[in-house]
């Protein structure tokens, strides 16, 4: 069962490059990282878990405009 989650995570991450909006790309990549994190939990691989927690957090935080930032990030 873990294998299919890894494959779905890979497909999700790869599909993010079809996004035209940077914020959407990052959110899709955050979803892929969460899937990879789930995969890491299932196979008991702490490096996979930690790396993808960091990636998901960074992708999500960077996908939203900073407070007071008037630029359109999306």
N, C-alpha and C positions, 0 to 999 in steps of 0.2 A: 504493500500500500504506500509506503513512503516514496517509492520511485515515481508514482504518478504525480505526487505533489511537487517533486523536484522538476518534472517535465512541465507542469503547468506554470510553475514559477519562472522557468526559463522562457516559455512562450509569452508570458505576461511581460517580462522585462524586455524581450525583443520587440514586442508589439508597441512598447512605449515610444519607440523611435519613429512611429508613424504619426505621432501627435504633432500638431503644428504650434501648439501653445506650450511654452516652457513650464508653466505651472501644472498643466495637465500631464506632461511628460514626467515631472517629478512625482506627482501623486500616483501615477501608474507604477513608477519604479518603487515607490513606498509600498504599494500593495504587493509587488513582486518580492520585496524584501521580507514582508510579513509572511508570505508563503514559504520563502526560503528559511525563515526562522522556524516555522512550523515543521518543516522538513528536518531541520537541525535538532529540534526537540525529539522528533520521532526516532532519529537515528542516534540520539545521545551524543551529539557533536557540539561541544561548547564553543569552539571557534566559529562555527557556522552560525550559531545562535547570537553570540556577541557581535560579530561583524554585521549581521543583518539588523540587529536592534539599532546599531549606530547608523547604518545606511537609511533605514526607515525613518528614524528621527530626523536626520539631516534633510532627507528628501521632503518630508512633511513640513518642517519648519521653513525651508527655503521656498516652498510652493505658495506661501501666503505673504502678502505685502507686510512690510514692517509698519508699526504704528507711526503715523505721521508721514509715511512715504506716499507721495502723490503720484508716483509712476504706476502705470498699470502693469502688473507683473505677468498677467495672463496673456 
